[in-house]
Amino acid sequence: MAASYPQVVLFGDSLFQGAADNSEGFSFQAALQFQVLRRYDVVNRGLSGYNTSNALKLLPEIFAPPTPGGPKLGYLFILFGANDARIPNLPAENQHVPLDSFERNLTRIVTHPNITAHKPKIFLVTPPPLDEILIAKTDVAAGYDGATRRAKISASYSETVRQVAAENPGVTLVDLYKAIMDVAIKKTPGFDPHGPKLGDPESGVRGYLEKLLPDGLHLSPESYRVFYDLVRPLVGSEWAGSSDDDKVGWVLPEWRVAPWLEGDGQKN
């Protein structure tokens, strides 16, 4: 039977789909794959435009129950909410999922039997902040009456992710919203963090969010580095600290002890 590598799965919307991009010098997915090379396969199931309703409906087509010889789901990172939080506009473009449904959908995802049967380590990621100032400008230019996404609404979906993580044993929170906002505040001289947030029209200040969220919604390479710094210590406790941690957990043996075909020579 072929060797089966356990999986680290990135399940989410365009924020995970974009994690594979290395066009500007850094790829979140490549960095994570390098960290777990020879131990896990990192599988990207980032689906641009999806909300939690799409994700839950199609989950059985994305995650199969464990099977003999099939890949085991070892780590699952879930990042939804950016599209759920989009305010309703044209019916053909509607992505909005009400907050109570969003909470229910997330709970059903982390407790779905196709997932829990693998006994993975599950991580819920908060959607990052939103630069509504820029979003409003680009949406109006595209013909909308105003911003199709709002900073305060987006923040409420991130808070709901925190609540779902806290309410479900075995689920760990990755607070990307806080990490991105903390960096933005730190790199925006003179900004008062006790008032309206960066990117909120009430503050009128985009600050360093301009660099972290180039289109107001999606992550820059710098933001993906911030994200990876959050995730890096969460993966690999199985081999970290081992006296031979460079080889612990390898699916296939290192070359010195790997078997040979008969007749191809004698190993010394």
FIKE-16178 format. One line per 10 residues: number of its first residue (from 1); their letters; for each residue x, y, z of N, C-alpha, C. Coordinates in Angstrom, 1 decimal. Layout:
REM FIKE-16178
NUM	A	X,Y,Z,X,Y,Z,X,Y,Z | ... $
//
This chain:
REM FIKE-16178
1	MAASYPQVVL	0.8,-1.2,0.0,0.0,0.0,0.0,0.9,1.2,0.0 | 0.5,2.2,-0.8,1.3,3.4,-0.9,1.3,4.2,0.4 | 2.5,4.8,0.7,2.5,5.6,1.9,1.6,6.8,1.8 | 0.9,7.1,2.9,-0.1,8.1,2.9,0.4,9.2,3.9 | 0.5,10.4,3.4,1.0,11.5,4.3,-0.3,12.1,5.0 | -0.2,12.4,6.3,-1.3,13.1,6.9,-1.3,14.5,6.4 | -2.4,15.2,6.6,-2.6,16.5,5.9,-2.8,17.7,6.9 | -2.3,18.8,6.5,-2.6,20.1,7.1,-3.5,20.8,6.1 | -4.8,21.0,6.4,-5.7,21.6,5.4,-6.0,23.0,5.8 | -5.9,23.9,4.8,-6.3,25.3,4.9,-7.7,25.4,4.2 $
11	FGDSLFQGAA	-8.7,25.6,5.0,-10.1,25.6,4.6,-10.7,26.9,4.8 | -11.0,27.6,3.7,-11.6,28.9,3.8,-11.9,29.6,2.5 | -11.8,30.9,2.4,-12.2,31.6,1.2,-11.0,32.1,0.5 | -11.1,33.3,-0.1,-9.9,33.8,-0.9,-8.7,34.1,-0.1 | -8.9,34.3,1.2,-7.8,34.6,2.1,-6.9,33.4,2.2 | -7.4,32.2,2.1,-6.6,31.0,2.1,-6.2,30.7,0.7 | -7.1,30.9,-0.3,-6.7,30.7,-1.7,-5.4,31.5,-2.0 | -5.4,32.7,-1.6,-4.3,33.6,-1.8,-3.0,33.2,-1.0 | -3.2,32.3,-0.1,-2.0,31.8,0.7,-1.0,31.1,-0.2 | -1.4,30.6,-1.3,-0.6,29.9,-2.2,0.3,30.8,-3.1 $
21	DNSEGFSFQA	-0.1,32.1,-3.2,0.6,33.0,-4.1,2.0,33.4,-3.6 | 3.0,33.2,-4.5,4.3,33.7,-4.1,4.9,34.7,-5.1 | 4.0,35.4,-5.8,4.4,36.3,-6.8,5.1,37.5,-6.3 | 5.0,37.8,-5.0,5.7,39.0,-4.4,6.7,38.5,-3.3 | 7.1,37.3,-3.4,8.3,36.9,-2.6,8.0,36.1,-1.4 | 6.8,36.0,-1.0,6.4,35.2,0.2,5.1,34.4,0.0 | 5.1,33.1,0.3,3.9,32.3,0.2,3.7,31.7,1.6 | 2.6,32.0,2.2,2.2,31.4,3.5,2.2,29.9,3.3 | 1.5,29.4,2.3,1.4,27.9,2.1,2.8,27.3,1.9 | 3.7,27.9,1.1,5.0,27.3,0.9,5.8,27.3,2.2 $
31	ALQFQVLRRY	5.7,28.4,3.0,6.4,28.4,4.3,5.9,27.3,5.2 | 4.6,27.1,5.3,4.1,26.1,6.1,4.5,24.7,5.6 | 4.4,24.5,4.3,4.8,23.2,3.7,6.3,22.9,4.0 | 7.1,23.9,3.9,8.5,23.7,4.2,8.7,23.3,5.7 | 7.9,23.9,6.6,8.0,23.6,8.0,7.7,22.1,8.3 | 6.8,21.5,7.5,6.3,20.2,7.8,6.7,19.2,6.7 | 7.7,19.6,5.9,8.1,18.7,4.8,8.5,17.3,5.3 | 8.0,16.3,4.5,8.3,14.9,4.8,7.4,14.3,5.9 | 6.6,15.2,6.6,5.8,14.7,7.6,4.3,14.9,7.3 | 3.9,16.0,6.7,2.6,16.3,6.3,2.5,16.9,4.9 $
41	DVVNRGLSGY	1.4,16.8,4.2,1.1,17.5,3.0,0.2,18.7,3.4 | 0.5,19.9,3.0,-0.3,21.0,3.2,-1.3,21.1,2.0 | -2.6,21.1,2.2,-3.6,21.0,1.2,-4.4,22.3,1.3 | -4.4,23.0,0.2,-5.2,24.3,0.1,-6.6,24.1,-0.4 | -7.5,24.3,0.5,-8.9,24.3,0.1,-9.5,25.7,0.3 | -8.8,26.7,-0.1,-9.3,28.1,-0.1,-10.1,28.3,-1.3 | -11.3,28.7,-1.2,-12.3,28.8,-2.2,-12.8,30.3,-2.3 | -12.3,31.0,-3.3,-12.6,32.4,-3.4,-14.1,32.6,-3.5 | -14.6,33.6,-2.7,-16.0,33.9,-2.8,-16.9,33.1,-1.9 | -16.4,32.0,-1.3,-17.3,31.2,-0.5,-17.6,31.8,0.9 $
51	NTSNALKLLP	-18.8,31.5,1.4,-19.2,31.8,2.7,-19.4,30.5,3.5 | -19.8,30.5,4.7,-19.9,29.3,5.5,-21.1,28.4,5.1 | -22.1,29.0,4.4,-23.2,28.2,3.9,-22.7,27.4,2.8 | -21.9,28.0,1.8,-21.3,27.2,0.8,-20.4,26.1,1.3 | -19.6,26.5,2.3,-18.6,25.5,2.9,-19.3,24.3,3.6 | -20.3,24.6,4.3,-21.0,23.5,5.0,-21.7,22.6,4.1 | -22.4,23.2,3.1,-23.1,22.4,2.1,-22.2,21.5,1.3 | -21.0,21.9,1.0,-20.1,21.1,0.2,-19.1,20.4,1.0 | -19.1,20.5,2.3,-18.1,19.9,3.1,-17.9,18.4,2.9 | -19.0,17.6,2.7,-18.8,16.2,2.4,-18.1,15.9,1.1 $
61	EIFAPPTPGG	-18.0,16.8,0.2,-17.3,16.7,-1.0,-15.8,17.1,-0.9 | -15.5,17.8,0.2,-14.2,18.3,0.5,-13.4,17.4,1.5 | -14.2,16.9,2.5,-13.6,16.1,3.5,-14.3,14.7,3.6 | -13.5,13.7,3.3,-14.1,12.3,3.4,-13.8,11.8,4.8 | -14.6,10.8,5.3,-14.3,10.2,6.6,-13.0,9.4,6.4 | -12.3,9.0,7.5,-11.1,8.2,7.4,-11.4,6.9,6.7 | -10.4,6.5,5.9,-10.4,5.2,5.2,-9.1,4.5,5.3 | -9.1,3.2,5.3,-7.8,2.5,5.4,-6.9,2.9,4.2 | -5.7,3.4,4.6,-4.7,3.8,3.6,-4.9,5.2,3.1 | -6.1,5.8,3.5,-6.3,7.2,3.0,-5.6,8.2,3.9 $
71	PKLGYLFILF	-5.5,9.5,3.4,-4.8,10.5,4.2,-5.6,10.9,5.5 | -4.9,11.0,6.6,-5.5,11.4,7.8,-5.4,13.0,7.9 | -6.5,13.6,8.4,-6.5,15.0,8.6,-5.9,15.3,10.0 | -4.7,15.8,9.9,-4.0,16.1,11.2,-4.2,17.4,11.8 | -4.2,18.5,10.9,-4.4,19.8,11.3,-5.4,20.5,10.4 | -6.4,21.2,10.9,-7.4,21.9,10.1,-7.4,23.4,10.6 | -7.1,24.3,9.6,-7.3,25.7,9.8,-8.5,26.2,9.0 | -9.4,26.9,9.7,-10.6,27.3,9.1,-10.7,28.8,9.2 | -10.9,29.4,8.0,-10.9,30.9,7.9,-12.1,31.3,7.0 | -13.2,31.6,7.6,-14.4,32.2,6.9,-14.9,33.4,7.6 $
81	GANDARIPNL	-15.7,34.2,6.9,-16.3,35.3,7.5,-16.3,36.6,6.7 | -15.2,36.7,5.9,-15.1,37.9,5.1,-16.2,38.1,4.1 | -16.7,37.0,3.6,-17.8,37.0,2.6,-19.2,37.0,3.3 | -19.2,36.2,4.4,-20.5,36.2,5.2,-20.8,37.6,5.7 | -19.8,38.4,5.9,-20.0,39.7,6.5,-20.4,40.8,5.4 | -20.3,40.4,4.2,-20.6,41.4,3.1,-22.1,41.7,3.2 | -22.4,43.0,3.2,-23.8,43.4,3.3,-24.6,43.0,2.1 | -25.9,42.7,2.2,-26.7,42.3,1.0,-26.7,43.5,0.0 | -26.5,43.1,-1.3,-26.7,44.1,-2.3,-27.4,43.5,-3.5 | -26.8,43.4,-4.7,-27.5,42.8,-5.8,-27.7,41.3,-5.6 $
91	PAENQHVPLD	-28.9,40.8,-5.7,-29.1,39.3,-5.5,-28.1,38.4,-6.1 | -27.7,38.7,-7.4,-26.8,37.9,-8.1,-25.4,37.8,-7.5 | -25.1,38.8,-6.6,-23.8,38.9,-6.0,-23.9,38.7,-4.5 | -25.0,38.3,-4.0,-25.2,38.2,-2.5,-24.3,37.1,-2.0 | -23.5,37.5,-0.9,-22.7,36.5,-0.2,-23.0,36.5,1.3 | -23.9,37.4,1.7,-24.2,37.7,3.1,-24.8,36.5,3.8 | -24.3,36.1,5.0,-24.9,35.1,5.9,-25.1,35.8,7.2 | -26.3,35.9,7.7,-26.6,36.6,9.0,-25.7,36.0,10.1 | -25.5,36.9,11.0,-24.5,36.6,12.1,-24.9,35.3,12.9 | -26.2,35.1,13.2,-26.6,33.9,13.9,-26.4,32.7,13.1 $
101	SFERNLTRIV	-26.7,32.8,11.8,-26.4,31.6,10.9,-24.9,31.3,10.7 | -24.1,32.4,10.7,-22.7,32.2,10.6,-22.2,31.5,11.8 | -22.6,31.9,13.0,-22.2,31.2,14.2,-22.6,29.7,14.2 | -23.8,29.4,13.7,-24.3,28.1,13.7,-23.5,27.3,12.6 | -23.3,27.9,11.5,-22.5,27.2,10.4,-21.1,26.8,10.9 | -20.4,27.8,11.5,-19.1,27.5,12.0,-19.1,26.3,13.0 | -20.0,26.3,13.9,-20.1,25.3,14.9,-20.4,23.9,14.2 | -21.2,23.9,13.2,-21.5,22.7,12.5,-20.3,22.2,11.7 | -19.4,23.1,11.2,-18.2,22.7,10.5,-17.2,22.1,11.5 | -17.0,22.7,12.6,-15.9,22.1,13.5,-16.4,20.9,14.2 $
111	THPNITAHKP	-17.7,20.6,14.2,-18.2,19.4,14.8,-18.7,18.4,13.8 | -18.5,18.6,12.5,-19.0,17.7,11.5,-18.3,16.4,11.6 | -19.1,15.3,11.5,-18.5,13.9,11.7,-17.4,13.6,10.7 | -17.5,14.1,9.5,-16.4,13.8,8.5,-15.1,14.4,9.0 | -15.1,15.4,9.8,-13.9,16.1,10.3,-13.5,15.4,11.7 | -14.5,15.4,12.6,-14.1,14.9,13.9,-13.7,13.4,13.9 | -14.1,12.6,12.9,-13.6,11.3,12.9,-12.1,11.1,12.7 | -11.5,12.1,12.1,-10.0,12.1,12.0,-9.3,12.5,13.3 | -10.0,13.1,14.2,-9.4,13.7,15.4,-8.3,14.6,15.2 | -8.6,15.6,14.3,-7.5,16.6,14.0,-7.4,17.7,15.1 $
121	KIFLVTPPPL	-6.3,18.4,15.0,-6.2,19.7,15.8,-6.9,20.7,14.9 | -7.9,21.4,15.5,-8.7,22.3,14.7,-8.4,23.7,15.2 | -8.3,24.6,14.3,-8.0,26.0,14.6,-9.0,26.9,13.8 | -9.6,27.8,14.5,-10.5,28.8,13.9,-9.8,30.1,13.8 | -9.8,30.7,12.6,-9.0,31.9,12.4,-10.0,33.1,12.2 | -9.8,34.2,12.9,-10.7,35.4,12.8,-10.4,36.0,11.4 | -11.4,36.5,10.7,-11.1,37.3,9.5,-10.3,38.5,9.9 | -9.5,39.0,9.0,-8.7,40.2,9.4,-9.5,41.5,9.4 | -8.9,42.6,9.8,-9.7,43.8,9.8,-10.0,44.2,8.4 | -10.9,45.2,8.2,-11.3,45.7,6.9,-11.0,47.2,6.8 $
131	DEILIAKTDV	-10.4,47.6,5.7,-10.2,49.0,5.4,-11.4,49.5,4.7 | -12.5,49.9,5.4,-13.7,50.3,4.8,-13.5,51.6,4.0 | -12.5,52.5,4.4,-12.3,53.7,3.7,-12.0,53.5,2.3 | -11.1,52.5,2.1,-10.7,52.1,0.7,-11.8,51.4,0.0 | -12.4,50.4,0.7,-13.5,49.6,0.1,-14.6,50.5,-0.4 | -15.0,51.5,0.4,-16.1,52.4,0.0,-15.7,53.2,-1.3 | -14.4,53.6,-1.4,-14.0,54.3,-2.6,-14.0,53.4,-3.8 | -13.5,52.2,-3.7,-13.5,51.3,-4.9,-14.9,50.8,-5.2 | -15.8,50.6,-4.2,-17.1,50.2,-4.5,-18.0,51.2,-5.2 | -17.8,52.5,-4.8,-18.6,53.6,-5.4,-18.1,53.7,-6.9 $
141	AAGYDGATRR	-16.8,53.6,-7.1,-16.2,53.7,-8.4,-16.8,52.6,-9.3 | -17.1,51.4,-8.7,-17.6,50.3,-9.4,-19.1,50.4,-9.6 | -19.8,51.4,-9.1,-21.2,51.6,-9.4,-22.1,51.3,-8.2 | -21.6,50.9,-7.1,-22.4,50.7,-5.9,-22.8,52.0,-5.2 | -23.8,52.0,-4.4,-24.2,53.2,-3.7,-23.2,53.5,-2.5 | -22.5,52.5,-2.1,-21.6,52.7,-1.0,-20.8,51.5,-0.8 | -20.1,51.4,0.4,-19.3,50.2,0.7,-20.1,48.9,0.8 | -19.7,47.9,0.2,-20.4,46.6,0.3,-19.9,45.8,1.5 | -18.9,46.3,2.2,-18.4,45.7,3.4,-18.2,46.8,4.4 | -18.4,46.6,5.7,-18.3,47.6,6.7,-17.4,47.1,7.8 $
151	AKISASYSET	-16.5,48.0,8.3,-15.5,47.6,9.2,-16.1,47.1,10.5 | -17.2,47.7,11.0,-17.8,47.3,12.3,-18.5,45.9,12.1 | -19.1,45.8,11.0,-19.8,44.5,10.7,-18.8,43.4,10.6 | -17.7,43.6,9.9,-16.7,42.6,9.8,-16.1,42.3,11.2 | -15.9,43.3,12.0,-15.4,43.0,13.3,-16.3,42.2,14.2 | -17.6,42.3,14.0,-18.6,41.5,14.7,-18.5,40.0,14.3 | -18.1,39.7,13.1,-18.0,38.3,12.6,-16.7,37.8,13.2 | -15.6,38.6,13.3,-14.4,38.1,13.9,-14.7,37.8,15.4 | -15.5,38.6,16.1,-15.8,38.3,17.5,-16.6,37.0,17.6 | -17.5,36.8,16.6,-18.2,35.5,16.7,-17.3,34.3,16.5 $
161	VRQVAAENPG	-16.3,34.4,15.7,-15.3,33.3,15.6,-14.7,33.1,16.9 | -14.3,34.1,17.6,-13.7,34.0,19.0,-14.7,33.2,19.9 | -16.0,33.5,19.8,-16.9,32.9,20.7,-17.1,31.4,20.3 | -17.2,31.1,19.0,-17.3,29.7,18.6,-16.1,28.9,19.1 | -14.9,29.5,18.9,-13.7,28.8,19.4,-13.7,28.5,20.9 | -14.2,29.5,21.6,-14.2,29.3,23.1,-15.3,28.3,23.5 | -16.3,28.2,22.8,-17.5,27.3,23.2,-17.3,25.8,22.7 | -16.3,25.6,21.9,-16.1,24.2,21.4,-14.8,23.6,21.9 | -14.8,22.7,22.8,-13.6,22.1,23.4,-12.7,21.5,22.2 | -11.5,21.7,22.3,-10.5,21.1,21.3,-10.3,22.0,20.1 $
171	VTLVDLYKAI	-11.0,23.2,20.1,-10.8,24.2,19.0,-10.0,25.3,19.5 | -8.9,25.7,18.8,-8.0,26.7,19.2,-8.2,27.9,18.3 | -8.2,29.1,19.0,-8.4,30.4,18.2,-7.0,30.9,17.7 | -7.1,31.3,16.5,-5.9,32.1,15.9,-6.5,33.5,15.5 | -6.1,34.5,16.3,-6.7,35.8,16.2,-6.0,36.6,15.2 | -6.2,36.4,13.9,-5.6,37.1,12.8,-6.0,38.6,12.9 | -7.3,38.8,13.2,-7.8,40.2,13.2,-6.9,41.1,14.2 | -6.7,40.6,15.4,-5.9,41.3,16.4,-4.5,41.5,16.0 | -3.9,40.4,15.4,-2.5,40.5,15.0,-2.3,41.5,13.9 | -3.2,41.5,12.9,-3.0,42.5,11.8,-3.3,43.9,12.4 $
181	MDVAIKKTPG	-4.3,44.1,13.2,-4.6,45.4,13.7,-3.5,45.9,14.6 | -2.9,45.0,15.4,-1.8,45.4,16.3,-0.6,45.9,15.5 | -0.3,45.2,14.4,0.8,45.7,13.6,0.5,47.0,12.9 | -0.7,47.2,12.4,-1.1,48.4,11.8,-1.0,49.6,12.7 | -1.5,49.4,14.0,-1.5,50.5,14.9,0.0,50.8,15.3 | 0.8,49.8,15.5,2.2,50.0,15.8,2.9,50.8,14.8 | 2.5,50.6,13.5,3.2,51.3,12.4,2.5,52.5,11.9 | 1.5,53.0,12.6,0.8,54.2,12.3,1.1,55.3,13.4 | 2.2,56.0,13.2,2.6,57.0,14.3,1.4,57.9,14.7 | 1.2,58.1,16.0,0.3,59.1,16.5,-1.1,58.7,16.5 $
191	FDPHGPKLGD	-1.4,57.4,16.0,-2.8,57.0,16.0,-3.3,56.6,17.4 | -4.5,57.0,17.8,-5.0,56.7,19.1,-5.8,55.4,19.0 | -5.3,54.3,19.6,-6.0,53.0,19.5,-7.3,52.9,20.3 | -7.5,53.9,21.2,-8.7,53.9,22.0,-10.0,54.4,21.4 | -9.8,55.0,20.2,-11.0,55.5,19.5,-11.4,54.6,18.4 | -12.1,55.1,17.4,-12.5,54.3,16.2,-11.3,53.6,15.6 | -11.5,52.5,15.0,-10.4,51.7,14.4,-9.8,52.3,13.2 | -8.6,51.9,12.9,-8.0,52.1,11.6,-8.9,51.5,10.5 | -9.1,52.3,9.4,-9.9,51.8,8.3,-11.4,52.1,8.5 | -11.8,52.5,9.7,-13.2,52.9,9.9,-13.4,54.3,9.5 $
201	PESGVRGYLE	-14.4,54.6,8.7,-14.7,56.0,8.3,-14.8,57.0,9.5 | -15.2,56.5,10.7,-15.3,57.3,11.8,-13.9,57.8,12.3 | -12.9,57.0,12.1,-11.5,57.5,12.4,-10.9,58.3,11.3 | -11.3,58.0,10.0,-10.8,58.7,8.8,-9.4,58.4,8.5 | -8.8,57.4,9.2,-7.4,57.1,9.0,-7.2,55.6,8.6 | -6.5,55.5,7.5,-6.2,54.1,7.0,-4.9,53.6,7.6 | -3.9,54.6,7.8,-2.7,54.2,8.4,-2.0,53.1,7.7 | -1.4,52.2,8.5,-0.6,51.1,7.9,-1.4,50.0,7.3 | -2.7,50.1,7.5,-3.6,49.1,6.8,-3.4,49.2,5.3 | -3.0,50.4,4.9,-2.8,50.6,3.4,-1.8,49.6,2.9 $
211	KLLPDGLHLS	-0.8,49.2,3.7,0.2,48.3,3.3,-0.2,46.9,3.6 | -1.0,46.6,4.7,-1.3,45.3,5.1,-2.5,44.7,4.3 | -3.4,45.6,3.9,-4.6,45.2,3.1,-4.6,46.1,1.8 | -3.9,45.7,0.8,-3.8,46.6,-0.4,-5.1,47.0,-1.1 | -6.0,46.1,-1.1,-7.3,46.4,-1.7,-8.4,46.6,-0.6 | -8.0,46.7,0.6,-8.9,46.9,1.7,-9.5,45.6,2.4 | -9.2,44.5,1.7,-9.8,43.2,2.1,-8.8,42.1,2.2 | -8.0,41.9,1.2,-7.1,40.8,1.0,-5.7,41.1,1.6 | -5.0,40.1,2.0,-3.7,40.2,2.7,-2.5,40.5,1.7 | -1.6,41.4,2.2,-0.4,41.6,1.5,0.6,40.5,1.9 $
221	PESYRVFYDL	1.8,40.3,1.2,2.8,39.4,1.7,3.2,39.7,3.1 | 3.3,40.9,3.5,3.6,41.2,4.9,2.6,40.7,5.9 | 1.3,40.8,5.5,0.2,40.3,6.4,0.3,38.8,6.4 | 0.6,38.1,5.3,0.7,36.7,5.3,1.9,36.2,6.2 | 2.9,37.0,6.3,4.0,36.7,7.2,3.6,36.9,8.7 | 2.8,37.9,9.0,2.2,38.0,10.3,1.3,36.8,10.6 | 0.6,36.4,9.7,-0.3,35.2,9.8,0.5,33.9,10.1 | 1.6,33.8,9.3,2.4,32.6,9.4,3.1,32.6,10.8 | 3.5,33.7,11.3,4.1,33.8,12.6,3.2,33.3,13.7 | 1.9,33.5,13.5,0.9,33.0,14.4,0.7,31.5,14.4 $
231	VRPLVGSEWA	0.8,31.0,13.1,0.5,29.6,12.9,1.7,28.7,13.2 | 2.9,29.2,12.9,4.2,28.4,13.0,4.3,27.6,14.3 | 4.1,28.3,15.5,4.3,27.5,16.7,3.2,26.5,17.0 | 2.1,26.6,16.3,1.0,25.7,16.5,1.1,24.3,15.8 | 2.1,24.2,14.9,2.2,23.0,14.1,3.6,22.4,14.4 | 3.6,21.1,14.8,4.9,20.4,14.9,5.2,20.1,16.3 | 4.3,20.1,17.3,4.6,19.8,18.7,5.0,18.3,18.8 | 4.6,17.5,17.8,4.9,16.1,17.8,6.4,15.8,17.7 | 7.1,16.7,17.1,8.6,16.4,16.9,9.4,17.5,17.5 | 8.8,18.6,17.9,9.6,19.7,18.4,10.3,19.3,19.8 $
241	GSSDDDKVGW	11.5,19.6,20.0,12.2,19.3,21.2,12.8,17.9,21.3 | 12.5,17.0,20.2,13.0,15.7,20.2,14.5,15.8,20.0 | 15.2,14.8,20.5,16.7,14.7,20.4,17.1,14.5,18.9 | 16.1,14.0,18.1,16.4,13.8,16.7,15.2,14.4,15.9 | 14.9,15.7,16.3,13.6,16.3,15.7,13.7,16.5,14.2 | 14.9,16.4,13.6,14.9,16.6,12.2,14.3,15.4,11.4 | 14.1,14.3,12.1,13.6,13.1,11.4,12.4,12.5,12.0 | 12.1,12.9,13.2,10.9,12.4,13.9,9.6,12.7,13.1 | 8.8,11.7,12.8,7.6,11.9,12.1,7.7,11.8,10.6 | 8.9,11.5,10.1,9.0,11.4,8.6,8.1,10.2,8.2 $
251	VLPEWRVAPW	7.4,10.4,7.1,6.6,9.2,6.6,7.5,8.2,5.9 | 8.5,8.6,5.2,9.4,7.7,4.5,10.8,7.9,5.1 | 11.6,6.9,5.2,12.9,6.9,6.0,13.9,7.8,5.2 | 14.9,8.3,6.0,16.0,9.0,5.4,16.8,8.1,4.5 | 17.6,8.7,3.7,18.3,7.9,2.6,19.2,6.8,3.1 | 19.9,7.1,4.3,20.9,6.1,4.8,20.2,4.8,5.2 | 18.9,4.8,5.5,18.3,3.6,6.0,17.2,3.2,5.0 | 17.0,3.9,3.9,15.9,3.6,3.0,16.3,2.3,2.2 | 15.4,1.4,2.0,15.7,0.2,1.3,16.1,0.4,-0.2 | 16.9,-0.6,-0.6,17.4,-0.6,-2.0,16.7,-1.7,-2.8 $
261	LEGDGQKN	16.7,-1.6,-4.1,16.4,-2.7,-5.0,17.5,-3.7,-5.0 | 17.2,-5.0,-5.0,18.2,-6.0,-5.0,19.0,-5.8,-6.3 | 20.3,-6.0,-6.2,21.2,-5.9,-7.4,21.7,-4.6,-7.8 | 21.2,-3.5,-7.0,21.7,-2.2,-7.4,22.9,-1.7,-6.6 | 23.5,-2.6,-5.9,24.7,-2.3,-5.2,24.7,-2.5,-3.7 | 25.8,-2.5,-3.1,25.9,-2.8,-1.6,26.1,-1.5,-0.9 | 25.3,-1.3,0.1,25.5,-0.1,0.9,26.6,-0.3,1.9 | 27.5,0.7,2.1,28.6,0.5,3.1,28.1,1.0,4.5 $
//
